[in-house]
Amino acid sequence: QLVESGGGLVQPGGSLRLSCEGPGFTLAYYTLGWFRQAPGKEREGVSCIGPSGGSPLYADSVKGRFIISRDDAENTVFLEMSLLKPEDTAVYYCAADLILHVQSMCVQKIPPDYWGQGTQVTVSS
């Protein structure tokens, strides 16, 4: 089970940092991703990062505003979100997979094997 934290209510233009811990996992071996789902919309891949940490992928809607990173020593993946917009409002989920590459997870949208329970992010004034 993956465990997300860090969601909340923030004003437009603000920032939030999401964390996802993996008790029971050795996340260093996994491709990790952040996904989000807004009410009435399909789940969207936000960002994915491979075991090496290099060349992460981002959805066009968040490029230049969100940064994904991983701390394998802490068994944690982060999503730094800045310049938040009301359309970023969603439940954010982290996910992990041993086999998928970042392209498969974030571009080809093959569902990863392991998911967290989600954390709500609301961007509103």
Stockholm file with secondary structure:
# STOCKHOLM 1.0

chainA/1-125         QLVESGGGLVQPGGSLRLSCEGPGFTLAYYTLGWFRQAPGKEREGVSCIGPSGGSPLYADSVKGRFIISRDDAENTVFLEMSLLKPEDTAVYYCAADLILHVQSMCVQKIPPDYWGQGTQVTVSS
#=GR chainA/1-125 SS CBEEECCEEECTTCCEEEEEECTTCCGGGSEEEEEEECTTSCCEEEEEECTTCCSCEECTTTTTTEEEEEETTTTEEEEEECSCCGGGCEEEEEEEESSCCHIIIIISCCCCSEEBCCEEEEECC
#=GC SS_cons         CBEEECCEEECTTCCEEEEEECTTCCGGGSEEEEEEECTTSCCEEEEEECTTCCSCEECTTTTTTEEEEEETTTTEEEEEECSCCGGGCEEEEEEEESSCCHIIIIISCCCCSEEBCCEEEEECC
//
